[in-house]
Every structure is written in C-alpha cells, then in structure tokens.
C-alpha cells in the first residue's frame, strides 16, 4: 500500500516535470563543479582555520571568561575590517574611520 502511494506520487511528479520542461520556465541552477585543486586546498585551509579559531575560543573562555572571549571576538572583527580596507585599495571615508575608532574605544573601555 505504502509503496503504491510512493509510486503514484513519483509518476505524478514526473508528469509535472515533463510538463514544466515544455513551458517557458527558467532552467534549474547547475551544481558547483570544482575544476582546480587550488579550490579544494583553499576550502580545506578555510575549514582548518575556522576549526583553530573555534578551539582557541574554548581556551580563551577557560582561562579568562566569557566577557574576555567576547572582547577578543570584537577585536578580531575590527582587525578583519581593517585588513579588508588595507588590502582592497579603496578610499576610506571619515565616517568609517570614526566608526572603527568608536568600536575600538568600546573594546578598550
């Protein structure tokens, strides 16, 4: 009984798919294909660094407490933003500099 229901549902889905193939609907996106071993290495490195950051958070919380962990997280975020600005070559606006200074001042307070 259950297999009969699944079979009829699948046949209806197939009929709908054939009907939609004939209409003007856009095609479904294709899956991501990795063509280069460099892409795989970058993904593995990113995962490795993320794991190291998570492990370091455990050590920070164990040694100093959750408030210090939060402060370190904010410092990390500000440094990522600063490095992004430094490496992008784009002009930095006055409001952006002021915002970073306020954020760093809040971290130090």
C-alpha positions, 0 to 999 in steps of 0.5 A: 500500500505504502509503496503504491502511494510512493509510486503514484506520487513519483509518476505524478511528479514526473508528469509535472516535470515533463510538463514544466520542461515544455513551458517557458520556465527558467532552467534549474541552477547547475551544481558547483563543479570544482575544476582546480585543486587550488579550490579544494586546498583553499576550502580545506585551509578555510575549514582548518582555520575556522576549526583553530579559531573555534578551539582557541575560543574554548581556551580563551573562555577557560582561562579568562571568561566569557566577557574576555572571549567576547572582547577578543571576538570584537577585536578580531572583527575590527582587525578583519575590517581593517585588513579588508580596507588595507588590502582592497585599495579603496578610499576610506571615508571619515565616517568609517574611520570614526566608526572603527575608532568608536568600536575600538574605544568600546573594546578598550573601555 
